[in-house]
Amino acid sequence: MSTDKVTILDIQQAKDDNRKLTMVTAYDYPFGLLADEAGIDIVLVGDSLGMVVMGLEGTVEVTMEHMIHHIRAVSRGCKNPFIVGDMPFMSYNTSIRDAIINAGRLLKEGGCESIKLEGGVDFAPTVAAIVKAGIPVQGHIGLTPQTAGALGGFKMQGRDAAAAKQILDDARALEDAGVFSMILEAVPAPLGKLVADAVKVPVIGIGAGPDVDGQVLVTHDLIGLFDKFVPKFVKQYATIRKNILDALTEYKAEVREMKFPAPEHSFTMPTESLEELENLLEE
């Protein structure tokens, strides 16, 4: 990818050229800016913010208002990456009409360039309707966090032949519905390759092995900022949480020991002004 604005055509061209796509999450301006400066291709403002930013147990409680708020912040920092906004739980499950309206809100009020929603064959009609309305859609199959409870928890999907075939059917249904790409989460690596080979649109994996068209990780996992649990498919490229905790602990100690602020961190007043102030106080 170049330093120019990434488009859907660029994303498709990457697959056609066998060039791996890079995708990470961002939830605010600083992380959006960092992803931009790092040259990441796609930035997802994911509903995973419910866990890593808001402290919730899952993603179900995340609302449209939450998503719009965070997408706006990321959009201010992300100029070159292609920005995807996550459709929160029940924003597209009730009706196709609701799905189109809420997808439009993420673009109009949030400022992202496409939306992502979970589900395969069952949600293909919804995807097709949103695409027909002029809104680009990224699919999400395999492990779908919003409905993880119905799948037996946060576990690998596609373990047996029947389950793997269903995921392949989901991928083909989403392609037929018009997605420009799809995320494939927590499946055996051989199945990841089969899915990527079965469809023409890019398949971006998270725990789907190396033979898909790109990779996505939650940034807070990638940098070791969120350590409540670390999925098997995560590689921690840094452990920022420890650095931040050490800095806060040192700050606390220096304040209590009156080592901070030091003279170089304090403002001064001209001697004559200080003397004039003292005279005024004595009057």
Residue pairs with C-beta under 8 A, 6 or more apart in sequence:
1 10
1 14
1 19
1 39
1 41
3 39
3 80
4 80
5 79
5 80
5 82
6 41
6 42
6 80
6 81
6 82
7 82
8 82
8 114
8 136
8 180
10 41
10 82
11 21
11 41
11 42
11 82
11 180
11 181
11 202
12 180
12 181
12 201
12 202
13 19
14 20
14 21
14 41
14 202
14 213
14 214
15 21
15 200
15 201
15 202
15 213
20 213
20 214
20 215
21 41
21 42
21 202
21 204
21 213
21 214
21 215
22 39
22 40
22 41
22 42
22 214
22 215
23 40
23 41
23 42
23 43
23 44
23 204
23 214
23 215
23 216
23 217
24 35
24 40
24 43
24 44
24 216
24 217
24 218
24 219
24 222
25 31
25 43
25 44
25 45
25 46
25 48
25 49
25 216
25 217
25 218
25 219
25 220
26 32
26 34
26 35
26 43
26 44
26 45
26 74
26 77
26 78
26 219
27 45
27 46
27 49
27 52
27 53
27 70
27 73
27 74
28 53
28 70
28 73
28 74
28 77
29 73
29 74
29 76
29 77
30 77
31 74
31 77
31 219
32 43
32 73
32 74
32 75
32 76
32 77
32 78
33 77
33 78
34 77
35 43
35 77
35 78
35 81
35 219
36 43
36 77
36 78
36 79
36 80
36 81
39 80
40 81
41 81
41 82
41 214
42 81
42 82
42 83
42 84
42 204
42 214
42 216
43 74
43 78
43 81
43 82
43 83
43 84
44 84
44 86
44 116
44 216
45 67
45 70
45 71
45 74
45 83
45 84
45 85
45 86
45 110
45 112
46 86
46 116
46 218
47 59
47 62
47 67
47 86
47 87
47 88
47 89
47 145
47 146
48 59
48 86
48 145
48 218
49 62
49 66
49 67
49 70
50 56
50 58
50 59
50 60
50 61
50 62
50 66
51 57
51 58
51 59
51 226
51 228
52 218
52 220
52 221
52 225
52 226
53 70
53 220
54 61
54 62
54 66
56 62
58 145
58 148
59 88
59 89
59 145
59 146
60 89
60 146
62 88
62 89
63 88
64 88
64 91
64 102
64 105
64 106
66 88
67 85
67 86
67 87
67 88
67 106
67 110
68 105
68 106
68 109
68 110
71 83
71 85
71 106
71 110
71 111
71 112
72 109
72 110
72 111
74 83
75 83
75 110
75 111
75 112
82 113
82 114
83 111
83 112
83 113
83 114
84 112
84 113
84 114
84 115
84 116
84 138
85 106
85 107
85 110
85 112
85 114
85 115
85 116
86 115
86 116
86 117
87 99
87 102
87 103
87 106
87 115
87 116
87 117
88 146
89 146
91 98
91 99
91 102
92 98
92 99
92 102
92 103
92 117
92 123
92 126
92 130
93 99
96 125
96 126
96 129
99 117
99 126
99 129
99 130
100 129
100 130
100 133
100 135
103 115
103 130
103 133
103 135
103 137
104 133
104 135
106 112
106 115
107 113
107 114
107 115
107 135
113 136
114 135
114 136
114 137
114 138
114 180
115 130
115 135
115 136
115 137
115 138
116 137
116 138
116 139
116 140
116 183
117 123
117 126
117 127
117 130
117 137
117 139
117 140
118 140
118 141
118 144
118 145
118 146
118 147
119 126
119 139
119 140
119 141
119 144
119 170
120 139
120 141
120 166
120 167
120 169
120 170
120 171
120 173
120 174
121 166
121 169
121 170
121 173
124 173
124 174
124 176
124 177
125 177
127 137
127 139
127 174
127 177
127 178
127 179
128 177
128 178
130 137
131 137
131 177
131 178
131 179
132 178
136 180
137 177
137 178
137 179
137 180
138 179
138 180
138 181
138 182
138 183
139 171
139 174
139 177
139 179
139 181
139 182
139 183
140 182
140 183
140 185
141 167
141 170
141 171
141 174
141 182
141 183
141 184
141 185
142 157
142 158
142 167
142 183
142 184
142 185
142 186
142 187
142 208
143 151
143 154
143 155
143 156
143 157
143 185
143 186
143 187
143 207
144 151
144 185
145 154
145 185
148 154
151 157
154 186
154 231
155 186
156 186
156 187
156 188
156 207
157 163
157 167
157 185
157 186
157 187
158 164
158 166
158 167
158 187
158 188
158 191
159 188
164 187
164 188
164 191
164 194
167 184
167 187
167 191
167 195
168 191
168 194
168 195
168 198
171 182
171 184
171 195
171 198
171 199
171 203
172 198
172 199
174 182
174 199
175 182
175 199
175 200
175 201
179 201
180 201
180 202
181 201
181 202
181 203
181 204
181 213
182 199
182 201
182 202
182 203
182 204
183 203
183 204
183 205
183 206
183 216
184 192
184 195
184 196
184 203
184 204
184 205
184 206
184 208
184 212
185 205
185 206
185 207
185 208
186 206
186 207
186 208
186 231
186 233
187 195
187 207
187 208
187 209
188 209
189 208
189 209
189 210
189 211
190 209
191 208
191 209
192 203
192 205
192 208
192 209
192 211
192 212
193 209
193 211
193 212
195 203
195 208
195 212
196 203
196 205
196 211
196 212
196 213
202 213
202 214
203 212
203 213
203 214
204 212
204 213
204 214
204 215
204 216
205 212
205 213
205 214
205 215
205 216
206 215
206 216
206 217
206 233
207 231
207 232
207 233
217 234
217 235
218 226
218 234
219 225
220 226
221 230
221 231
221 234
221 236
222 234
222 235
222 236
222 237
222 238
223 236
223 237
223 238
223 239
223 240
224 236
224 237
224 238
224 239
224 240
224 241
224 242
225 240
225 241
225 244
226 241
227 241
230 236
251 260
253 259
254 260
269 277
